[in-house]
């Protein structure tokens, strides 16, 4: 080669060979072309197997604490508030009296219903007397009819029909008595609605009325609001990508801003089994014990949500995944040749990374891959 002759343009080569060429040219001046004349010998990178194993990790999700039971207590009947025995923050037991109402007109209604019962009883007694008289008359005529010609047969028949009519009247009067008595019982039962009791153990969280207020059915505002706070619901909106395997019964930890030094826990209990169409999240409920009252409905905790795959994840070394401007892939060894397999990277697990693509557990991939290993290149 003449010193002033132009250099021979090299064939396409990898970055490593070009760097080696430049270094040799600076030192010797004539070895560079020889490097490109070398045949493309088979490469022998280190291979590792694709590993399949369950992957579990934890993500931070927001949640909302709700009372396990909550109810607004309304008045069943119209009346005036006589007494309110509790206030906001009062702890109550199941069946405890919370408020009393007064309705004087109910006393008059009960008295009227009882007078109707007495009238119905009087009518029943009169009907029974008529039945007794008709029965005596019928018996007398039937006995007399045993003597031929003493009594006409038509008179006996009429007496029999009178007995039947009297019996029907007695039955009707008895039914009237029972109906009147049912009305009295209903009126007295209505007076029980003047006493408002706690349907369950809990805490009074709001009070809206005071003595003297007129209340009744159909009003939007309740008298009191009662919530059960010894046991709570923690609702977590789980994104769709984390709903593959809900850990039913799992223990999940969370923290609240009010107690940054404490770690609380709940148990996964219920799933909505339907995603919210607006947020694309699945509401999951956890049961939380709150014996010391440290938690309160309305708190927004930070939940350490466990993410588990329904199927084992495929893991490869981080260095086995190649990312370029066009694709992300691993180099798989198939029949001694390099094959680029497109993958999608997932969560990292130490020196390994989760991938998804056209791979199978046990496939051999290049441990330290790069785009310099061309597709179809021989691998030893």
Secondary structure per residue as TSV (DSSP state, phi and psi in degrees):
chain	resnum	aa	ss	phi	psi
A	1	X	-	360.0	129.1
A	2	X	-	-76.0	144.2
A	3	X	T	-59.7	-33.5
A	4	X	T	-92.9	-2.4
A	5	X	S	-72.0	146.9
A	6	X	-	-67.2	147.5
A	7	X	-	-67.4	147.6
A	8	X	-	-72.8	125.6
A	9	X	-	-62.2	128.5
A	10	X	-	-74.1	151.8
A	11	X	-	-71.9	166.6
A	12	X	S	-56.4	132.5
A	13	X	-	-143.8	167.6
A	14	X	-	-77.1	167.2
A	15	X	H	-62.3	-38.6
A	16	X	H	-64.4	-40.2
A	17	X	H	-70.0	-36.0
A	18	X	H	-64.7	-41.7
A	19	X	H	-63.7	-40.4
A	20	X	H	-63.3	-38.5
A	21	X	H	-62.1	-45.5
A	22	X	H	-63.1	-40.7
A	23	X	H	-64.8	-42.4
A	24	X	H	-68.9	-32.5
A	25	X	H	-66.1	-39.9
A	26	X	H	-65.1	-33.9
A	27	X	H	-83.6	-47.4
A	28	X	T	-109.7	-41.8
A	29	X	S	96.1	-12.2
A	30	X	S	-137.1	2.2
A	31	X	S	-88.4	-14.5
A	32	X	H	-58.5	-49.6
A	33	X	H	-59.8	-28.3
A	34	X	H	-67.3	-31.1
A	35	X	H	-62.2	-34.7
A	36	X	H	-84.1	-11.2
A	37	X	H	-87.4	-8.0
A	38	X	S	-69.6	141.1
A	39	X	-	-67.5	158.8
A	40	X	-	-80.1	89.7
A	41	X	-	-71.2	155.9
A	42	X	-	-64.3	137.6
A	43	X	B	-88.4	151.1
A	44	X	-	-128.6	66.1
A	45	X	-	-74.6	162.1
A	46	X	-	-77.8	134.7
A	47	X	E	-107.9	147.4
A	48	X	E	-133.0	157.0
A	49	X	E	-89.2	145.7
A	50	X	-	-71.3	129.5
A	51	X	E	-104.8	137.2
A	52	X	E	-115.5	123.2
A	53	X	E	-158.9	155.6
A	54	X	-	-63.9	138.9
A	55	X	-	-118.8	128.1
A	56	X	E	-128.0	130.8
A	57	X	E	-141.4	174.9
A	58	X	E	-124.5	133.1
A	59	X	E	-122.2	152.5
A	60	X	E	-88.9	123.2
A	61	X	E	-128.6	145.1
A	62	X	E	-78.6	150.9
A	63	X	E	-137.8	175.3
A	64	X	E	-137.3	129.7
A	65	X	E	-88.9	129.2
A	66	X	E	-126.2	154.6
A	67	X	E	-65.8	148.8
A	68	X	E	-69.1	-38.4
A	69	X	E	-131.3	141.7
A	70	X	E	-150.0	137.9
A	71	X	E	-152.7	145.2
A	72	X	E	-100.0	125.1
A	73	X	E	-90.6	118.6
A	74	X	-	-110.8	164.3
A	75	X	-	-85.2	129.9
A	76	X	S	-78.8	-32.3
A	77	X	S	-124.1	159.1
A	78	X	-	-76.9	141.7
A	79	X	E	176.3	179.1
A	80	X	E	-102.2	142.3
A	81	X	E	-69.4	116.9
A	82	X	E	-87.6	-48.1
A	83	X	E	-146.7	144.2
A	84	X	E	-118.3	114.8
A	85	X	-	-94.0	-4.5
A	86	X	-	-133.0	170.9
A	87	X	-	-145.7	179.2
A	88	X	T	-57.2	129.4
A	89	X	T	92.3	-1.5
A	90	X	-	-75.8	131.2
A	91	X	E	-89.1	129.1
A	92	X	E	-126.8	156.5
A	93	X	-	-99.8	160.7
A	94	X	T	-62.5	131.5
A	95	X	T	85.2	-2.9
A	96	X	-	-69.3	140.9
A	97	X	E	-72.4	126.2
A	98	X	E	-106.8	-37.0
A	99	X	E	-155.3	155.1
A	100	X	E	-127.7	140.4
A	101	X	E	-115.0	161.9
A	102	X	E	-126.9	136.8
A	103	X	-	-144.8	87.8
A	104	X	H	-58.1	-30.2
A	105	X	H	-66.3	-21.6
A	106	X	H	-68.7	-32.0
A	107	X	H	-64.7	-41.2
A	108	X	H	-66.8	-37.1
A	109	X	H	-66.0	-37.2
A	110	X	H	-67.3	-42.3
A	111	X	H	-62.6	-39.5
A	112	X	H	-65.2	-42.0
A	113	X	H	-65.5	-37.5
A	114	X	H	-68.0	-36.6
A	115	X	H	-64.8	-33.2
A	116	X	H	-69.2	-31.8
A	117	X	H	-65.3	-43.8
A	118	X	H	-62.7	-39.5
A	119	X	H	-65.9	-40.3
A	120	X	H	-65.8	-36.1
A	121	X	H	-66.6	-40.1
A	122	X	H	-63.3	-42.8
A	123	X	H	-63.6	-36.0
A	124	X	H	-65.9	-42.4
A	125	X	H	-63.0	-40.5
A	126	X	H	-64.0	-40.6
A	127	X	H	-66.6	-37.9
A	128	X	H	-65.4	-36.2
A	129	X	H	-65.3	-41.9
A	130	X	H	-63.9	-37.1
A	131	X	H	-66.2	-39.6
A	132	X	H	-64.5	-42.6
A	133	X	H	-64.7	-42.0
A	134	X	H	-65.8	-36.9
A	135	X	H	-67.6	-39.6
A	136	X	H	-64.6	-43.6
A	137	X	H	-63.5	-40.2
A	138	X	H	-66.9	-43.3
A	139	X	H	-61.9	-40.0
A	140	X	H	-65.1	-43.7
A	141	X	H	-68.4	-38.0
A	142	X	H	-66.6	-35.4
A	143	X	H	-70.9	-39.3
A	144	X	H	-67.7	-30.2
A	145	X	T	-68.8	-11.6
A	146	X	T	-68.6	-23.1
A	147	X	S	-89.4	119.1
A	148	X	T	-59.4	129.3
A	149	X	T	83.4	-4.2
A	150	X	T	-74.9	-41.4
A	151	X	S	-133.6	140.5
A	152	X	-	-70.7	144.5
A	153	X	H	-63.2	-30.2
A	154	X	H	-65.8	-35.1
A	155	X	H	-65.5	-39.7
A	156	X	H	-63.1	-42.6
A	157	X	H	-63.6	-42.1
A	158	X	H	-62.8	-40.1
A	159	X	H	-64.5	-37.5
A	160	X	H	-64.3	-42.2
A	161	X	H	-67.0	-33.6
A	162	X	H	-65.0	-37.5
A	163	X	H	-64.1	-43.9
A	164	X	H	-63.1	-41.1
A	165	X	H	-65.0	-39.5
A	166	X	H	-66.2	-37.9
A	167	X	H	-63.0	-43.8
A	168	X	H	-62.0	-39.1
A	169	X	H	-64.8	-39.5
A	170	X	H	-61.8	-44.2
A	171	X	H	-61.0	-41.0
A	172	X	H	-64.7	-41.1
A	173	X	H	-67.1	-35.5
A	174	X	H	-64.8	-40.8
A	175	X	H	-64.8	-36.7
A	176	X	H	-65.1	-38.3
A	177	X	H	-63.7	-44.4
A	178	X	H	-63.9	-38.5
A	179	X	H	-64.7	-43.6
A	180	X	H	-64.7	-39.6
A	181	X	H	-65.7	-36.1
A	182	X	H	-63.7	-36.9
A	183	X	H	-64.4	-40.8
A	184	X	H	-62.5	-43.8
A	185	X	H	-63.1	-39.2
A	186	X	H	-65.0	-40.3
A	187	X	H	-65.4	-40.6
A	188	X	H	-69.3	-34.8
A	189	X	H	-64.3	-33.5
A	190	X	H	-63.5	-27.8
A	191	X	H	-67.9	-21.5
A	192	X	H	-65.6	-26.9
A	193	X	T	-71.3	-11.1
A	194	X	T	-75.1	-11.0
A	195	X	E	-111.7	118.7
A	196	X	E	-101.8	117.1
A	197	X	E	-111.3	159.7
A	198	X	-	-74.5	125.4
A	199	X	S	-75.0	-19.3
A	200	X	S	-157.6	166.2
A	201	X	S	-71.4	135.7
A	202	X	E	-179.7	-156.4
A	203	X	E	-127.3	133.3
A	204	X	E	-76.4	116.2
A	205	X	E	-101.5	-13.3
A	206	X	E	-157.7	146.1
A	207	X	E	-131.9	131.1
A	208	X	-	-119.6	-7.7
A	209	X	-	-130.9	164.3
A	210	X	-	-135.6	165.7
A	211	X	T	-55.1	139.3
A	212	X	T	97.3	-13.4
A	213	X	-	-72.9	141.8
A	214	X	E	-89.8	122.5
A	215	X	E	-128.3	165.8
A	216	X	-	-178.8	175.7
A	217	X	T	-68.1	152.5
A	218	X	T	91.4	-6.4
A	219	X	-	-82.5	141.3
A	220	X	S	-72.7	-38.3
A	221	X	S	-83.8	129.6
A	222	X	-	-79.2	170.3
A	223	X	S	-75.4	-47.0
A	224	X	E	-140.7	158.1
A	225	X	E	-117.7	131.2
A	226	X	E	-123.3	134.6
A	227	X	E	-133.0	143.0
A	228	X	E	-92.1	115.9
A	229	X	E	-114.3	-5.8
A	230	X	E	-70.5	-21.1
A	231	X	E	-134.2	132.9
A	232	X	E	-125.3	163.9
A	233	X	E	-111.0	129.3
A	234	X	E	-107.7	112.9
A	235	X	E	-98.9	123.3
A	236	X	E	-117.9	127.2
A	237	X	E	-89.3	101.7
A	238	X	E	-89.2	124.3
A	239	X	E	-59.3	155.1
A	240	X	G	-58.5	-35.1
A	241	X	G	-68.6	-16.0
A	242	X	G	-105.5	11.5
A	243	X	-	-98.7	13.0
A	244	X	S	-62.7	-40.4
A	245	X	S	-143.7	98.1
A	246	X	-	-76.7	123.5
A	247	X	-	-76.5	80.2
A	248	X	T	-59.4	128.3
A	249	X	T	81.8	1.1
A	250	X	-	-73.4	152.3
A	251	X	E	-91.2	124.0
A	252	X	E	-120.0	131.3
A	253	X	E	-94.3	153.6
A	254	X	E	-156.2	164.1
A	255	X	E	-129.0	155.4
A	256	X	E	-124.8	147.9
A	257	X	T	-60.6	-25.8
A	258	X	T	-72.4	-22.3
A	259	X	E	-137.4	74.8
A	260	X	E	-68.2	-19.0
A	261	X	E	-89.8	-0.4
A	262	X	E	-117.1	147.9
A	263	X	E	-114.3	120.3
A	264	X	E	-100.7	167.5
A	265	X	E	-146.3	149.4
A	266	X	E	-137.0	170.1
A	267	X	E	-114.9	130.6
A	268	X	E	-64.7	119.8
A	269	X	E	-119.6	-40.1
A	270	X	E	-141.6	150.3
A	271	X	E	-128.6	144.2
A	272	X	E	-73.5	-21.2
A	273	X	E	58.5	22.2
A	274	X	E	-156.2	132.3
A	275	X	E	-80.4	146.1
A	276	X	-	-69.7	122.7
A	277	X	T	-67.9	-20.2
A	278	X	T	-86.4	-42.1
A	279	X	T	-103.3	-9.8
A	280	X	-	55.9	40.9
A	281	X	E	-123.6	156.8
A	282	X	E	-108.5	115.5
A	283	X	E	-69.6	124.8
A	284	X	E	-120.3	135.2
A	285	X	E	-107.1	137.1
A	286	X	E	-115.7	141.7
A	287	X	E	-89.6	129.8
A	288	X	E	-127.5	127.4
A	289	X	E	-81.9	137.3
A	290	X	-	-134.6	57.2
A	291	X	T	-64.1	-36.3
A	292	X	T	-90.1	-1.4
A	293	X	-	71.5	19.2
A	294	X	-	-70.3	-27.8
A	295	X	-	-99.8	154.3
A	296	X	-	-141.2	146.8
A	297	X	T	-58.5	141.6
A	298	X	T	99.8	-13.2
A	299	X	-	-69.5	150.0
A	300	X	-	-116.8	93.7
A	301	X	-	-83.3	163.2
A	302	X	E	-98.3	116.4
A	303	X	E	-100.7	132.5
A	304	X	E	-88.3	90.1
A	305	X	E	-86.8	124.9
A	306	X	E	-78.4	129.4
A	307	X	E	-106.4	121.2
A	308	X	E	-128.0	141.0
A	309	X	-	-84.9	144.4
A	310	X	S	-68.6	-29.0
A	311	X	S	-123.0	157.3
A	312	X	-	-59.5	143.5
A	313	X	E	-88.8	153.6
A	314	X	E	-93.0	128.6
A	315	X	E	-123.1	138.7
A	316	X	E	-135.1	161.6
A	317	X	E	-59.9	149.5
A	318	X	G	-59.7	-35.7
A	319	X	G	-71.8	-11.0
A	320	X	G	-82.0	-12.7
A	321	X	-	-96.6	125.4
A	322	X	E	-108.7	131.4
A	323	X	E	-121.4	122.0
A	324	X	-	-118.6	-176.9
A	325	X	S	-70.8	-16.2
A	326	X	S	-107.2	-29.5
A	327	X	-	-160.8	165.0
A	328	X	E	-121.5	128.1
A	329	X	E	-152.4	167.2
A	330	X	E	-120.8	158.6
A	331	X	E	-102.9	111.7
A	332	X	E	-100.4	142.2
A	333	X	E	-89.3	116.6
A	334	X	E	-130.2	115.0
A	335	X	T	56.1	38.2
A	336	X	T	78.8	6.1
A	337	X	E	-120.8	153.5
A	338	X	E	-79.7	134.7
A	339	X	E	-132.1	123.5
A	340	X	E	-81.5	126.8
A	341	X	E	-120.3	118.3
A	342	X	E	-67.7	136.8
A	343	X	E	-137.6	165.6
A	344	X	E	-119.2	126.0
A	345	X	E	-76.8	144.6
A	346	X	E	-119.2	-143.7
A	347	X	E	-75.8	148.7
A	348	X	E	-87.3	147.1
A	349	X	E	-135.7	85.3
A	350	X	T	69.9	-126.7
A	351	X	T	-83.2	-2.8
A	352	X	E	-104.5	161.9
A	353	X	E	-137.8	143.4
A	354	X	E	-78.6	135.1
A	355	X	E	-132.8	153.4
A	356	X	E	-133.0	134.5
A	357	X	E	171.2	-163.1
A	358	X	S	-82.3	59.8
A	359	X	-	-121.5	157.4
A	360	X	-	-128.1	149.8
A	361	X	T	-57.1	134.3
A	362	X	T	95.9	-12.7
A	363	X	-	-58.7	142.3
A	364	X	E	-92.0	124.1
A	365	X	E	-125.2	157.8
A	366	X	E	-71.6	129.5
A	367	X	S	-69.4	-42.8
A	368	X	S	-117.7	86.2
A	369	X	-	-92.3	158.6
A	370	X	-	-156.7	167.5
A	371	X	T	-74.4	-2.1
A	372	X	T	-74.1	-22.0
A	373	X	S	-83.0	100.8
A	374	X	-	-73.9	151.6
A	375	X	T	-64.0	131.3
A	376	X	T	90.8	-7.3
A	377	X	-	-65.2	145.9
A	378	X	B	-72.7	137.5
A	379	X	B	-121.6	134.5
A	380	X	-	-101.0	360.0
